[in-house]
Amino acid sequence: MHFPLGIGALASATGCNIETIRYYERESLLPSPPRSPGGHRQYAAEHLKRLTFLRRARVLGFSMAEIRELLSLIDSDRYTCQEINALTMTHVETIREKLRDLKRLESALVEMADACKRDTRPECPIVDALYEPLRDSGSQRGT
């Protein structure tokens, strides 16, 4: 790969949308690159590496706040593997909570579907169940 890269080449190399690259720059997650005399961005190998990190962290489900925290540690050059591990394990627990929530959703939907007779009547236990009030406050997240 030959550097400097334009924004299109950086986007192609990382699989990242051009607007996302600009967003990361505005949010100071990706350092602004120098510009050519014509005003075009000129990305270096460090930008490619940083953007690859950002993309990978997003694919793994890290929130923007978590990514900022990781990058803050990394950029300080004083981080320890233990600190990075602690942030990662906090993220893992968030994923486990989401998995538990998804399992509860799956069970509720399967229960509703099992009550359905799958016939041609207009009455449907699934529709009836959707009209029922929620039973616990934990199910109300996101509403």
Buried (B, 14 or more C-beta within 10 A) or exposed (E): EEEBBBBEBBBEBBEBEEEBBBBBBEEEBBBEBEEEEEEEBBBBEEBBEBBBBBBEBBEEEBEBEBBBBBBEBBEEEEBEEEBBEEBBEEBEEBEEEEEEBEEEEEEEEEEBEEEEEEEEEEEBBEEEBEEEEEEEEEEEEEE
